[in-house]
Amino acid sequence: MIDPAPMADLGSLPLAVALAVHDAIRTVLAADAAPLEIKWPNDILIGRRKTCGILLEGQSLPDGRHALVIGIGINIAFKPELATYPVTCLADHGVTMSPEELFARLFVSMAEALDLWDRGQGTARIVQRWRRHACGIGEKITVNLPDRSISGEFSGIDDKGLLLLRQADERMTTIAAGDVFFE
């Protein structure tokens, strides 16, 4: 994507992408499958096991525009042997589908999510939908940051999609990026 939104509005894009993947996976899971949730900001979990990771990378171009690439890895038939988190794949939940079939569903849900996101103008709608699928609100978590780890209660996300962490001293901290671990 080139110049997907003003820089100030890009923070909610990972939430929109997570909703698109969540919606695509929801269409293939059985109604009685384990809960399908989103771990902040954009990991997709089935029964508290990671089945998808999403990475957004951006770079400024020489002409002043900004390029953004979205990478999505969904465990369809296989899952990593060694992982930092508990993992699963769609096959573990009875889904037998080719990558092409799942991509077609993802293509549709991504178009819908990006339309709702509307270059950052629809952040409020994205945040509202994301909250309905959030995993672990009210639970104790540790967030690994580049320079330290912080623990506290996951209090949800603010209106821009930043993680809200209530620390032991009741201080509320907002976090823009980090690795979340449930305790």
C-alpha positions in Angstrom: 0.0 0.0 0.0 1.2 3.5 -0.8 0.1 6.3 1.6 -2.7 4.2 3.2 -3.6 7.0 5.6 -2.0 10.0 7.3 0.7 8.8 9.7 -1.3 9.8 12.7 -4.1 7.4 11.7 -2.0 4.4 10.9 -2.0 3.0 14.5 -5.4 1.5 14.1 -4.6 -0.3 10.8 -3.3 -3.5 12.6 -6.6 -3.7 14.4 -8.5 -3.5 11.0 -6.2 -6.2 9.5 -6.8 -8.4 12.6 -10.6 -8.1 12.2 -10.3 -9.1 8.5 -8.4 -12.2 9.4 -10.7 -13.0 12.3 -13.7 -12.7 10.0 -12.2 -14.9 7.3 -11.3 -17.6 9.8 -14.7 -17.4 11.5 -16.3 -18.4 8.2 -14.5 -21.7 8.1 -14.7 -22.8 11.8 -17.5 -24.9 13.1 -20.1 -23.2 15.3 -19.0 -25.3 18.3 -15.3 -24.6 17.8 -13.1 -23.2 20.6 -13.4 -19.4 21.0 -12.0 -17.3 18.2 -10.4 -14.2 19.7 -7.9 -11.4 18.9 -4.9 -10.9 21.2 -3.7 -7.3 21.1 -3.0 -6.0 18.7 -3.4 -8.5 15.9 -2.7 -12.2 16.8 -5.6 -14.5 16.1 -6.3 -17.2 18.7 -8.4 -20.3 18.7 -9.0 -21.5 22.2 -6.2 -19.3 23.4 -3.7 -20.8 20.9 -2.1 -18.7 18.2 -3.2 -19.6 14.7 -2.2 -16.4 12.9 0.4 -13.7 13.2 0.3 -10.4 11.3 3.2 -8.0 10.6 3.0 -4.5 9.2 6.2 -2.9 7.9 6.5 0.6 6.6 9.1 2.7 4.9 9.4 6.2 3.7 10.0 6.5 0.0 12.5 9.0 -1.6 9.6 11.0 -3.0 8.0 11.6 0.5 5.3 9.0 0.2 5.0 6.1 2.7 4.9 2.4 1.6 3.3 -0.3 3.8 3.4 -4.0 3.5 1.1 -6.3 5.4 2.3 -9.9 6.0 -0.2 -12.5 7.3 0.7 -16.0 8.3 -2.2 -18.4 9.0 -1.5 -21.9 10.3 -3.9 -23.9 8.0 -2.7 -27.5 8.0 0.5 -27.2 10.0 1.9 -25.3 13.0 5.4 -24.6 14.3 7.0 -27.2 16.5 8.8 -24.7 18.7 6.9 -21.6 19.5 6.9 -18.9 22.2 3.2 -19.2 22.6 0.8 -22.1 22.5 -0.1 -22.7 18.9 -2.7 -24.4 16.8 -3.7 -24.7 13.1 -7.1 -24.8 11.4 -6.8 -28.5 10.7 -6.7 -29.1 14.5 -10.3 -27.7 14.5 -11.6 -29.8 11.6 -10.9 -27.3 8.8 -9.8 -28.8 5.6 -9.2 -26.0 3.1 -6.6 -25.1 0.6 -4.6 -21.8 1.1 -6.2 -20.5 -2.1 -9.7 -21.1 -0.7 -8.8 -19.3 2.6 -7.1 -16.5 0.7 -10.3 -15.9 -1.3 -12.3 -15.5 1.9 -9.5 -13.3 3.4 -9.6 -11.1 0.2 -13.3 -10.4 0.8 -13.0 -9.7 4.5 -9.9 -7.5 4.0 -11.7 -5.4 1.5 -14.6 -5.0 3.9 -12.3 -4.2 6.9 -10.3 -1.6 4.9 -13.5 0.0 3.7 -14.7 0.3 7.3 -11.3 1.6 8.4 -11.5 4.2 5.6 -7.9 5.5 5.6 -8.1 5.9 9.4 -11.4 7.8 9.4 -13.2 4.7 10.6 -11.0 4.1 13.6 -13.8 4.4 16.1 -15.8 1.7 14.3 -12.7 -0.6 14.0 -12.0 -0.2 17.8 -15.6 -0.9 18.7 -15.6 -4.2 16.6 -12.1 -5.2 17.8 -13.2 -4.9 21.5 -16.0 -7.4 20.8 -13.4 -10.1 19.8 -10.7 -9.1 22.3 -9.0 -11.8 24.4 -8.0 -11.3 28.0 -9.6 -8.0 29.0 -9.4 -7.9 32.8 -6.7 -10.5 33.0 -3.1 -10.2 34.3 -0.6 -9.8 31.4 3.0 -9.0 30.9 4.0 -6.7 28.0 7.5 -7.1 26.7 8.8 -3.8 25.4 12.2 -3.3 23.6 13.8 -2.1 26.8 11.8 -3.7 29.7 8.7 -5.8 30.7 5.7 -4.3 32.4 3.0 -6.4 34.2 -0.5 -5.4 35.1 -4.2 -5.9 34.2 -5.2 -5.6 30.6 -7.9 -3.0 30.8 -8.7 -2.9 27.1 -7.8 -0.5 24.4 -8.3 3.3 24.1 -10.1 5.0 21.2 -7.0 4.9 19.0 -6.3 1.2 19.7 -3.5 1.6 22.2 -3.3 -1.1 25.0 -4.4 0.1 28.4 -2.5 -1.5 31.3 -3.4 -0.9 34.9 -0.3 -1.4 37.0 -0.2 -2.6 40.6 -0.1 1.1 41.8 -3.4 1.7 39.9 -1.6 3.9 37.4 -2.9 3.4 33.8 -0.2 3.1 31.1 -0.9 3.2 27.4 1.2 1.0 25.2 1.6 1.5 21.4 3.6 -1.7 20.6 4.8 -4.7 22.5 4.5 -8.5 22.9 1.7 -9.5 25.2 1.8 -12.7 27.4 -1.1 -13.9 29.6 -0.1 -14.9 33.1 
